[in-house]
Amino acid sequence: MDILSGINMEIYAGQCYGIIGENSAGKSTIVQAILGLIHLDRGDVSVLGFDMKRYAHMGRAHIGVVPQDDCLDGNMTILENLKVYGKLCGIGHERASQTASKALEEMKLERYSCVKSRETSGGVRRLAMIARAFMTSPRLIILDEASSGLDANKRAMLIHRVKSAVSQGCAVLMVSHLGDDLEMASTKVGILRGGLIKREYETRALLLRISGMSVYECKSGPSVRASQILDSIGIKYAETGDGVSFIRESRDRELERILMHGGIEYTTRAVGINDVSRHFTYLLDSGIIR
């Protein structure tokens, strides 16, 4: 079975490209393919002109990566981790020391410089990996769930760092299950479903198109499932862990009355960019997005 099929995407200098997709859609596989870490049965990946099938080591020299998993050396201090990385990137001992210190300062990690990685919190290690990815001023930065484990303030620091890099001509690929991150940082998004990029949109245009719409999230009642009521009135929905969710172009008071009468608990909120992936078929069939 193909994990990715028919992917055709380009990321340009000065652009932050966000990938939206449900779990198991193939987001992390795309990252691995770009880095040349997996064998491709067909197709090609080129990074800055380097064929990643043949010259992956040369392409990776221009890429900064924040992977999903913690990959710092727990026996080294935070500063040592970054200095070693800098030297491996070929920037020399003295410059690596200076660049590492500056990178930690930008992420407000100076007080952890001499603390061993294993003795710090997950949030500190995540920030250190972010600092490391940016420290050599790579031409492409890949962020695979980089904000995982970060509080709101630290996420804001990451977004600021991404925007700064993009303004300086860096290309950024951002994979995140947090729609807020993509809404604030990305300039373009791709909808990934079933291993295929279904559509691409300029982020601002997409947000403008879905503004004012509402997501209903319903929990099933003790005797009646929310899906049964929605099926009976012809409303398309997506299954969630303990109920369903669906989108309406505005608050639907009559529908709310039906749900309440059926004993269905529900909440409403504004549609976010992640909802576009979950309810993509409905939005497309309804002509809300094209």
C-alpha positions, 0 to 999 in steps of 0.5 A: 500500500502506498503511504504517499501517492501523487505528491507534487509540491514546491516550497520557495524561498521566503515562504512558510508552507504548512501541511494540514492532515489527519493522523496517518495522512503521511505528514511525517513520511513527507518529511522523511522523503524530503530528507532522503531518509526513506527509499522512494519506489518512484518519483523524485525529491530535489532540495536546492537543486540536489537530487535527494536520492543521490546526493541527500548528504549535500542537500541536508547540509542546507537544511535545519530540522526539528524532528518530532522526537527528542534527539539531544544527547542527554549526557551533554549540556544544552550548549554542548549539543548545539556546539557539536551540531555547529561543528558537524555542519562545518562552521568551525569551533569558534564560530560554532561556540558563538552561534550556539550561544546566540541561538540559545539567547534568542530562545531565552535559554541562556540559564540552561546552557551548562545544564545537561540535557537529560536534567531539563524539562521537555519544553526546554529540550524542545526549544533547544532543538528549535534553536539548533535548527535555526542556528546555522541559518539554513536555507530550508527549515523543516518543523515536524510538530515543533511546538509539541509540548510548548506552552502558549508563550514558547509557541509564540517565540517559535512563530516569531522565529519562523516569521523572522527566518521567512522574512530573510528569505528562508524556506520553511516547511511546517507540519503541525496538528495545531491549527493556530500555529499554521494560521499565524506562521504559514503563507501557504497550506497544503491539504494532505489526505490519503497520501495525496496533496488534495489542494493548496491555498494561500493561507490568508485567502483560505482563512478569509473564506472560512471566516464566520463559519461554525463547527458543531461538536456533538456528544452522543446522548445515553439513548440516541447517537448524534450521528443518527439524528444528523443522518435523519436530516441529511447533514454530513459529519466527521466521526470524533472520539465520543461523537461527531463534528460538522460545519455550518456556514453560520449558527443554525438555531433550528438545528440546535433546537433539534439537537437539544430535543434529541438530548445531544450535548453540543458546543460551537466554535469558529472554524479553524484551519485544521477543520478544513482537513477534517471536513474537506469533502463537505467544504468542497462539495458545498462549493465553500472552497474550490 
